[in-house]
Amino acid sequence: MKYSIEKIYQDFGQFDKVVTITFHFGSPTFQENPEYITGVFIYTPMERKEMEELIQQEKANAGNIKFKELLNEVDSDKKDFLINHGINCEEIFSIFAFPEFNQTNDFNSTETRKLAEPNIIEVDLDDDFNYDSILLSLNDRKLLRGYKLTPDESAEDIGTRMNYEKVDIKVQEELKVPIRKYFLKTRERNKKATEAEIDELHFLETKEIANKISILREEIKSAGIAKKNFEKIKPQIEELTPFILKFNERRLTHKKFVIWLNYERFLHIFLGHVNEANLGGKFEGKTKFQYLIDDIFRLIEIVLDLIEDEIQKHFAETPGKNFKRHGEMAVYYKGDYYVIAINTDGLLMTFYKRE
């Protein structure tokens, strides 16, 4: 046997190497796939632990290994088969990977990681740039194609439209204040706001910040941090507060069924699982991300993107059911498995690193 499940894990799987595979001529896998397929071997948390033990015992077993094809050279049914059923290692003729890439086993690493810097394209806007017109046109196209807006995006859309057209839309009670805020922001941006309207806008923005501070205090209180210990963490809270308060509702995906994060769920994830925000109490025992504070949002977006098609399919077929990936189904990315829960409105309820 040229390849065992242990050898494949030892040489490729543990390093998450992108590999190109060929199969023995005439084998079932050869007949069912292109001449070459490219992707990564995938494992559940338990399977990784088992493989770590087996390679120490110098075992050589045959079996199937699950595989994620990356170049879309097979159809969706075959992709699903490879992910769920896998490839018989005895039918593999060759495995090729660039040796200089992925030489570390991230699964065993406890070091703080750093995401690569994103490619940012700067665009110069001329004096004729009309934010309102572009926003409304973009939203019209989204809604026409069946895309959903987040609650904050809906409030901005309605508030902006109210400056240009008579809008008679029945809105939820909780959207009335945000709609008014965006109506006033649009008037201020276009230099049409009266002094009374500017004062009202500043009042609404100040009230919004005060509400955020109140929610933050309640979250810290619910963590069970004793008053006598509060003075010890006060400098840390003061350092974190500007970062926390500037958070506004955030869109995390860009397909039809939108996934988004509000302030309350942001606080839950941030205070519980970011190292720099470890204030003690019940936060102390929660698993922490192996990334710095500035990378957390990108980390969430990257992990969600890995299963974006699965999320879209889930809510298209079962719109009344929450989406969950936990336990052995947690989502793998660069050495860590992430637990995810999304409610039926698309709100990200849970996101943390599995032990």
Residue, then its C-alpha position, 0 to 999 in steps of 0.5 A: m500500500k503506497y498511501s495509508i490514512e496515517k501517511i497522508y495525515q503525516d505528510f499532508g493532512q496535519f499541515d493543511k497542504v493544498v494537494t493535487i491527486t491522481f488515481h490508479f488507472g481503472s479504479p472506481t475513483f479514477q473513473e468517477n473523477p477528472e484526471y487530477i483533482t486539487g484540494v485539501f484533506i479534511y478532518t473533524p476534531m476527533e479525527r485529528k486527535e486519532m490521527e495524531e495518536l496513530i502516527q505516533q504508533e507508526k500504524a499503516n491502515a487503509g480507509n477513506i479520507k474526506f477531501k475538499e475540492l477547491l478548483n470546481e473541476v467536479d460538480s456539486d454532487k461530487k464535491d459533496f461526495l468527496i466531503n462526506h464520503g471521501i477517497n479510498c487511500e488505496e486508489i490514490f496513485s500520487i499526491f503532489a504538494f509544494p514542499e515549501f508551503n505549510q510546514t507547521n501543524d496549526f492544530n497543535s499550535t498555541e501561538t497568537r496568529k496573524l491574518a495576512e493584510p487585506n488588499i485595499i484599493e483606494v478610490d478617489l471620489d470627485d466632487d460630484f459623488n452622490y452617496d445617497s443616490i448610489l446607496l439607494s440605487l444599490n439597495d434597489r438592485k439588491l431588493l429586486r434580486g431578492y437580497k435582504l438588508t440588515p435592520d440598520e441598512s433598512a433604517e438607512d434606506i428608508g431614512t435616506r428615501m424620506n429626503y427625496e420622496k414621500v415614503d409611506i412604509k409601515v415599519q417596526e417600532e424598533l426601527k423608528v428611531p434609527i430611521r429618524k437618525y438617518f433622515l437627519k444625517t442625510r439632511e446634515r450631509n446635504k447641508k439642508a438640516t436646520e439647527a433644531e434638526i442638527d441638535e436632534l441628531h446629536f441628541l440621538e447619537t449621544k443617546e445611542i452611545a449612552n445605551k451602548i455604555s449601559i449594555l456594556r455595564e450590564e454585560i460586565k455585571s452579569a459576568g459576576i465580577a465583584k465590585k472589589n475587583f472592579e478597580k483592578i480592571k478599570p484601566q483595561i475597561e477604559e482602554l477597551t471602551p473606545f473600540i467597543l463603542k465605535f462598533n455599529e451593526r455589521r454585515l458579515t456576508h454579501k449573498k441573498f440571505v445576509i448574516w449580520l452582527n448587532y451590538e449585543r451579540f458583538l459584546h457577547i463574542f468580544l468579551g468572552h473570547v478575545n484575549e485583550a478583553n479578558l476581564g475575569g469573572k465568567f469570561e475567564g474560562k471561555t476559549k480565546f481566539q488565537y488572533l489579536i483584536d484587530d483581526i477578529f472581524r476578518l476572522i469571522e468573515i473568513v470562517l463564514d465565507l468557508i461555509e457560505d454556500e451551506i448557509q445559503k442553502h440551509f435558509a433557502e430550504t429551511p427558512g424557519k430553522n436556526f443554522k448551527r455548526h458545533g461539536e464534530m461539525a465545527v468549522y475548521y480554519k488554520g488549526d482551529y475549529y469554530v462553533i457557529a449559530i445563526n438565527t432565522d433573521g441572519l443574526l450571528m448568535t454564537f461564534y467561538k473557538r472550540e476546545 
